């Protein structure tokens, strides 16, 4: 049985009626979400796509990351740059079954040279692939710390990049620990930029004991500007102080003098930011804390405000049983596998793209084929009016829904040709017996559409690469 905490029809109506306008004046312009990566500085957004199980030089599951560069003609997916441990200038050598290499990634200008860099996981460590006028070239390991307050240990592959102290330099933020690994105190580690290109060392380091100070033993973090002040804030998620506390999440406001508590929210792991109601504050879309036990899935929406979590707009939850949301809430759908926000219909409000990579069609032969759902933003926030769902069986979408395609494992929104009309990119790492594929879906006044859709992969020789398992964000 699905969780009863999701919105019923009555609750939806009540929530809509109870929404009031913010008491304070909102900024004049909608909050800008993190821009797409520009690794070569040509002004066009680029896309980094993970293939963490790719075969490299005959070595199985060594992993690679693909860079598709933007241009006036769109994403150059026919000329992808493939980077692995076998690439000259990248530290290390390809290793079999090193699935952690490149399993997650984030982007930002870490050395302050004007070109975005790519931070990827390197097993339990971190590796920066440096941007430049010719694109990604070479890499440097980032010291992961010794487990002290002055040198917190980053032992998970889930870091994010943003400017959390407003100095104009990109910082790395993620869960970190202090003390012996088996008895560590978990908190939020911050590596402040700029980073040295030769050694990978940050300008300075900070550890916040979020367990003691905020009631959250941090296990993941997401970075975005919920307060609208131009300084990134951090949504910090993890378990509570005691088992009875369950999962907890807080906003830590970034300031020039360090983090300031910005309110609690309903989130468990992952998530993304965007201005869903056009009030000038980024909102957070994530996975609910009491993620239902049958894995049917759901999403939580927390609205931003000048203090972090909005004090006037209540958070809401949605699943496939919420009135107006396409589909049926079923066991194992994992609706919300990945999330993205972008103004797809160009009405001034951010829209949510919900990946559901375990969604199945009615035919058993299409079990775990996957889908993506669009929920539109509006002046009052998320609305189910105009919601739609797309699969590989939708008109115009290449290929067909087949068992274990995992269409929707990764989703992101990008305007690769700077036309003003963004595209939705969808990863399906199970396509073609886990070789993997990425789809480019166009948008129009109705939001995402299958019309004019394209798809691409790595080509042959990389085995069951899982191409499209993640997009760098």
N, C-alpha and C positions, 0 to 999 in steps of 0.2 A: 504494500500500500504506500502511496506517495505521501510525503510530508504534508500535514494539514496546515502548515504555517504559510503555504503559498496563497496568493490572492484568490479568493472565491469571487463569484460574480458580485455579490453584495459588497465584499470588501473593496473590490475595484471601484465600484460606484461611490462608496463612502470616501475612499482615498481621493478620488477626483474632486468630489464636492468639498473636501476639507482643505484643499490646497489654497493657500493665500499668497499674495504677492509679498516679496521681501520688504521688510520695513525700511531698510536702507536703500539708497540709490545705487543701482547696478552700474557697472562700467558701461561705457557707450558702445563698445565693440565686443562681440563674442570672444571668449578666451581662446587663444591659439593653442592647439594641441602640439605635441612634439613634431617637428618637421621630419619628413623622410630623410634618410641618410643621403649625403652627397660626398662620396668618397674621392671623386676626382675634381671637385670644385667647379664643374661646368654649369651649375645652376639647376640641373635636372635631378630629381630624386632617383636613387638607386635602391635595389632590393637585394638583400642577402638571404639566401635560402639554404637551409640545412639539409644535408644528406649524411646523417651520423653513422650510417651502417654501410657506407660505400666501400667497395673493394679498391685498394690503391696498389698499383704495381703487383697485382696478384695476391695481395695480402687482404684477407677477408675482414670486413667490419672495422676498417681502419678509420673511416670517416673523412668527410670533406665539407666545405662550404662553398656555395656557388654565388658569384656576384653578377647580377644582371644590371647593366647600367642604363639609366634613363637618357632620353634624347628627344629632339623635336618630333621624331617619328614614333615615340613611345619606348617601351622597355626593349632593349636589345637582347631578347632571350635566345636569339640564334647565335650570339657571340658571348656566351657566358665565360666568366673567368673562374676557374676551379682552383681552390686553394686547399692544400692538405699539408701534412707533415713532410711530404715529399717535395713540396714547392721550395725552390731556392730562397733562402733568407728566413724561412720559418723554422723555429727551433725544434729539435727532436727528429725522430725517424718514425715512419709508419709502423704501428704495432697492431697485431691481430687482436680482434675482439675488444679494442679500446673504444667502446661505444660512447664513453663520456666525452670524446673529443668532438667539440662542436655541437653538443646536444642543445645548447641555448646560446643566445647572442643578444647584444645590445649595441647601440651606436652613438657616437658623439665625438667631438674634437678634443681628445684627451691631452694632446701635447700643445694645443693652442696655435697650430700653424695654419689654420683656416680650412683644413680638410678634415672631414669626418673620418674616424677610425672605427674599427670593428672589434668589440670585446667578445671573445668566445670562451666557452668552457674548455679546459684542457685537463680532462679527468677531474680531479678535485680542485685543480688550479685555474688560473686565469691567464689568457693570452691575448695581447693586443696585436691586431693586424693593422698596419699603419696605412692611412690614406695619403694621397699625393696627386699631383697633376696628371699622372698616368694611371691613377686608380690605386687599388690595394697593392702594396709591395712590402714584403718582409714582416717580421713580427718580433715581439719581445714579451717574455714572461713577466707578469706582475707579481711581486712578492706577496705571498698569501698570509704572512704573519706567523708569529711564534706562540700566540695564545696568551699574551699579556695585555694589560690595559693599554700600554703604549704601542703594542703590536698585536691587535686582535687577529685571530686566525679565521680566514675565510675558507670554510671546508665544504661549501656547497656550490653547485654550478648555476646559481640563480642570482646574478647581480644585474643592476640597472644603472644607467647613466643619466645624470641631470646636474643642474647647477643649484645645489641646495643651500649655498650661502651667499648667492647674489653677487659674486665677484667676477662673473663673466667667464669663469673657467669650469670645464666639465668635471664632475666628480663621479666616483663609483660608490654605489650604496648596495649593501646586502647583509644577509644574516651572517653573524660572526660569533666566535666564542672566545672566552677567557678562562684559563685554567686547564687542568688535565682533560683530555678529550673525552674520557668516560664520565667525568663529573664536571663538565663545563657549565659556565653561566652563558646562556645565549642572549644576544642582544643585537643591536644595529651597528654595523661597522661602516665607517665613511672614510674613503680615501679621497682627499681633496686634490684637485688638479692645480697646476698642470703636471703631467707625468713626464719623467725623463725618458726620452726615446731610446737611450742606450741601456738603461738599467731597469726601466719600468717602474721606478720608485715614484710615489706621489709626493706632492709638496708637504703634506702633513696628514696625520691619521687621527681619527677620533673613534672612541667606543662609547656607546650609550647602553647601559644596563637596563634594557627595556623590561626585563622581568621584574626588577625591583622598582623602577620608576613608573612604568606604564602598565604593568600586569600582563605583559605579553612576552613569552619566550620566543623571540623572533625566529622564524624559519624561512620567511620570504618577505620581499619588499617590492613595491611599485612606486615609480616617481612621476609626479605631475603637479601642476600648479592649481590646486583647488581654491586658494585664497585670492587669486587674481592680482597678486602684487608683483609678478614677474620673477619671483624666486620659487624654485620647485619645492614641493612638499613630498613627504614620504608616507605612503600607506604601509604600515608595518603589521604583519600577520603572523600568528603562531598559536601555540597552546597557552593556556592561562597558568597562573602560579601553581595551581593544584589540579589534579585530574577532574575534580568536580566543576572546575571553571570552564571546561571545554575549550573550544577555539575562541580566540579573541583577536580584535584588530583595532588599531588606532591610527589617527592621522597625526603625524609629527610635522608641524609647520617649519619650513626652512626659513631662517632669518640670518642676518649678517653676524649674529652673536650665538648661533647654535639653534638646536631644535626646541620648539615650544609645543606642548600638547594642543591638539586641535580637534579633539572629540573622538568618540568611539563610532564604529560602523560595523555593518554586517558583511563580513568578508572572511574567506578562509584561505585561499591561495590564488595566485594569478590575478588578472584583471587589467583594465585599461581605462584611459581618461578621455573625456571629450565633453563639450558643452551641449547638453541635450535640450536645454530650454532657452538658450540664447541670452542668458542673463549676465554673461561675462565671466562666469566662474566655471572651471572645469569640474565635471562630475565623475564619479568613479563607478565603473561597472565590474562586478566580480562574481565569485561563487559564494553562495550563502554559507554561513558557519555550520549549520546543521544539514549539510549536504545529505540528501536522502539516501537511506541505506540500500535502496534498490538501484541506485545509479541512473535513475531516469533523468536527473539533471535539473538545473534551474539557474537563474541569475539574480543578483541583487544590485540595486541601483541606489547610490548615495549621492545626494546633491551637494555641491560645494557652495561655499560662502566666504565672507571676509574672515571668519574665524576658523576656517577649515570645513568641518561638517556643517551644513546649513542648519540653522536653528529655526527656520520657518517652513522648510519643505521636508516632509518626512521621507525616509527611505522606503523603497518598495521592492517586492519580489515578483518574479514572473517565471512561469514554466509553461509547458505545452497544454496544461489544463486551464490556464488563465484565459478568460473569454477574449476572443479576437486573435489569439496566437494560433497560427496554423499547426496542424498535427495533433498527435495524441500523446499524452504523458505515459510512456511505457518503460518497463524495466530495461535497464542497460542502454538507453539512448545516449546518455551523457550529453544532454543538451546544455551547451556551454563549455565544451571541450576547449575552445579558444574564443576570444572576443576581440572585436575591433570597433572603433567609432570613427565616423566621418560623415560629412554632409553630402549624402549620396544624391539627394533630390534637389540640392541647391536652394533650399528654402530658408537657410540661415540657422537651422537647428541640426545638431549632430544626430545621426542615426546609428543604431547598434547592429552589427553583424554578429550573429551567434552561430558558431560552428558546432555541429553535433556529429562527430566522426563515427559514432557507433549506432546512429540511426538506421533503421531497417525499413525497407518498403514492405508492402503486404506480401510479396512473393518471398518465400523462405530462401530462394536462391540469391536474394539481394541482402541477406543479413549483413549488418555492419557496413553497408554501402556508404552511408553518410549523407548529410545535408547541410545547408546554411539557411538561416532565417534572418530576415531584416525586420527590425522594429524601429519605427520612425520617432524622431524627436518632435517636440512641439513647444508652444509657449508655456504650457503647463507641465512639460516633461515628457517622459516616454508615453506614447500612445500605441494602442494595437490597431488603430485605424490605418488601413493601407499596408498592413503587415503582409509579408509574402515569404514563401519558402522555395528554394531551388535545389535540385539534385542534378545528377548527370543525365537523368531522363527528361529534364526540363527542355523546352524548345530552344534550340540554338546552342545548348551546352554540349561540347564535344564528348564523345564516348558514351557509355551507358552505365547505369548503376549495377555493380556486380558485387558479389560477396567479398567482404574484407577490403574494399577500396579505401575506406576511411577518408572519404571526401569531407572536408571540414576540420581535419586535424589541426590545421593552422589557417588563420584568416588575418588579413590586413588590408588597409585602404591606402592608396597611393595615387598621386597624379604625376605619372612618370613623364608625360610630355608637356607638362605645365599648361595644359589647355584650359584649366579651370574646371574640368569635369573629371572627377577621380574615378579610378578603377578599383574593383574589389578583387583581391588575389586570394585564391583558395588552394591549400595544400591537401593532397590526397596521397599520403605516404604508402598506402597499400595497393595503389593502382599497378596493374601489370605485374602481379605477384611480388609486390613490395619493392619493385623498382622505384615507383613513386612518380608523381606528376604534379604540376602546378597549373591552375586555371586562371585566366584573366577574364573577369566578368565586367561588362560595361555598365554604365549608369545613365539614367535619364530622369525625366520629371517624376517618374514613378519609383525611383530608387534603383536598386540593382536589377539587372535584366540579363536573360540568357542570349538576347540578340547580339550578334557580333562577337560572341565569346571565342577565346582562343585557349589552347593549352600547349605545354611544352615540358620536356624532361631533360635528363642529362645526356641522352644518347646511350649507346651500348658500351659495355666493358666495365661497368661499375657494380655489377651484381645487384642484389636486393638492397639498394642504397638507402631506401626510405626517404627519397627526395621529396621535399615538401613537408617534412615533419615539423618544422618551425620556420618562422620568418623573424629576422632581427628587428627589434622594436626599441 
